[in-house]
Amino acid sequence: MQNKTINVLIILTILTGLLSCEDTPLPNPNDPPIKQDSIFELILATEIKPGDNIISSDFTQQYKDWVFVTGDLHLPPTIYAFNKKTGNKDWEYVHQGAVNNDIKVSAVYDNIYLALCRHGIVAIDLDKRESIWELDYYPLDYYRENSNTIFDGFLYLNIQIGGAGLEAKSAAVIKVNIKTGEHELIFEVKKKAENLTSISPPAFWSDTESNKTLMIFNEYPNAQKAPQDDEQNIVAMDLATKEIVWRTEKFTENFYSNRLHPPIIYKDIVITGGDWSIYAFDVKTGKQLWRYTFDYHTGIWTKTNHLIYKDKLYVNNSQHDVTCLNPETGELIWNNPKGGANCTDNMLYYEKEDYLVFTSWGYGSVMILDALTGETIHQEEQYDYSNYNNDVVYDKNLDMFFTSTYKHAVGFKVHGSK
């Protein structure tokens, strides 16, 4: 009798435990593992297109309550708007027009999203969620080249004319009115014989004394040759008169670079990458001021634009190094040899913690580095078995960062290491 009573109690205990489990959901084995760290705190992760991977533009943009991810490579110009607070996909825009290929590069100016596609530009009003103009390259025989610069309310971008790649007849810079789409050709270098010229996007410098504005860009006179056989110049043009103020002549050692991004300006110094070095020039005269040479001979200054924060210059080659230099002298401050391979286009400086926060496309990770010492504070690898692949943007009001993997739009916070 006693044994029967014990057995009944055991059965009742097991049944009670099983019934209590009905109120406690069991973990779904298909859910991605969420790894929370004291430095990196994942807040939001929403599938961009459930069940699919998205190969989108490297450029993450934001406006008001939304962060934007672009559509897949085979889609017409498409943006998905994710709510920064909830993670919900609030809306999407799919362009219907003459420009019908995917977004390569983008920018946001006021309430206008500028979608730079392979064969044109689409300007989207983010409040009305409709296009306000498009610039179709086909009738103009234009071909998209690289990135872009916004200066004084206008979009400046480098293009090829008369063909793409080796077929191009000239390289040029056009100036586009962001509000209307009206544009003009402001600089052009025509092909000489078989020597195709290419140019980088421009940077701008305004002289308060002379009231003169210079447009400054890298120039590659023999861009059809192998990089080790080419040359690289840097050119300054008076924006008002279109006259060339100065031009360096072949300052690199037969290995051109920095073609996808503009030079950067620090005070009266122009800084750009070339061969396996970083170069600095006097902005008024073009005189070379310094050169910092790295000990590798294969990387090129292409993927990541240089970052100036106060009195420091941060650079990343296509190697793994992330490096901090003194922009006045070129003196090395620190170098992290594993800081981040192929960082995406824009590194961010997080003032609250003095961190560099960015995505390393080569590592498939979000990287957090100590901006003062170069120490790697944290490397956040895949989420849901998908690599991080796009630029990081920061919302100061929310104190949150946003980026994406090939599957998810992601929002996260960064905390101090102490």
Residue, then its C-alpha position, 0 to 999 in steps of 0.5 A: m500500500q505504501n509503495k502504491t502511494i509513493n508511485v501515485l505521488i511521483i506520477l502527480t508530481i510529473l503531471t504537475g510539472l508538465l502542466s506548469c510547462e504549458d505557461t512557459p514556452l520552450p525555446n524554438p530550436n530554429d531561432p537564431p542564437i542571441k549572444q548578448d555581450s557587455i559591450f554589444e547589446l542587440i536591440l532589434a533584428t528584423e528579416i528584410k525579406p523573410g526567407d531570402n538573403i539580400i545583396s544590397s547597397d553598402f550604404t545604410q541611410q536613415y531619416k526621422d524614425w526609419v533606417f533604410v536597407t536597399g533592395d536586392l541586385h535584381l530589383p528596380p530601385t527599392i528601399y525598405a524602411f524599418n522603424k528604429k524603435t520597434g524594428n517593424k518594416d513600416w513601408e517600402y518604395v519600389h520605383q517605377g520609371a526609366v531608371n530600373n536597376d538596383i541602387k549602388v550608392s545612396a545619400v540622404y539630403d534633407n527629406i530626399y533619398l538619392a538612389l544612385c543606380r548603375h544607369g541613373i539617379v532617382a530622388i525620393d521624397l521620404d515624407k511623401r514616399e514618392s519620386i520627385w525626379e529621375l535622371d536617366y543616363y541612357p539618352l545622355d550616354y552617361y555611365r555611373e562611375n563611383s561614389n558622390t559628394i554633396f556640397d552646398g546643396f548640390l550632388y557632385l558625382n563622377i561619371q564616364i561618357g560614351g561607354a563603360g569601362l575601357e569603352a568610355k570616351s571621357a571621364a567627367v564630373i556632373k553637378v546635380n540640383i538635388k531639389t530638381g534634378e537639373h544637372e550640368l557637366i562641370f569637368e571633363v577629360k577626354k580619352k587620348a588614343e588608348n589612354l582612358t582617364s578616370i577620376s575619383p569623386p571630388a572634395f571641396w575647400s573654400d578659402t575665406e580670404s580669396n572667396k575661392t572654392l576648389m574642387i579637388f579630386n584624384e586623376y588616373p591618366n592611364a586607367q586602362k593599364a594594370p594598376q602597377d603600370d598606371e599613375q595617379n595625380i591630384v587636381a584642384m579646380d576653381l569651381a567658379t571659373k573651371e580653371i585648373v589651379w594646380r595639378t600634381e604629376k604622378f605622385t604614386e609609385n606606379f600603383y594608383s588607388n583611392r578611386l572610389h572615394p574623394p580625398i579628404i580635407y583637414k584644415d589646409i591639407v588634402i589627404t588621399g591614398g595612393d599605392w601603399s601610402i597615405y599622402a598629404f598636400d598643401v590645399k593652396t599649392g599642391k605641394q606634397l607635405w608628407r607621406y606615410t608608407f605601409d609595409y605591404h604592397t598589395g592593398i589599395w585604398t578603395k573600400t573605406n573612406h578616410l575618417i578625420y575626427k578632431d586631430k586624428l586621421y583613421v584609415n583602413n586599407s584592403q588589408h586588415d590594418v586599421t591605422c591612426l595617423n596625425p593628419e598634420t605630420g603623418e606621424l603614426i599614432w597607432n596601428n591595429p594589424k587585425g582591426g578590420a579587413n575591408c571596412t565598409d565605406n564609413m567608419l564612425y567615431y562614437e564620442k560617448e566612449d571614444y570608440l570607432v564603430f564600423t562593419s568589417w566586410g572582410y570579417g563579416s563583423v561589426m567592429i568596435l575599436d578603442a579610438l585612442t589606443g587602437e585596441t579591439i574592444h569587441q568583434e560582433e560576428q554573424y547574426d542568424y548565420s548571416n554576416y554583417n555587410n553594410d555601413v553602420v549609422y548612428d542615431k544620437n537621440l536613441d543612442m543606437f547604431f543601425t546596420s544590416t546583415y544579408k538577412h536582417a536590419v539590425g539595431f544595437k547599443v554599445h556600452g563602455s568596457k569598464 
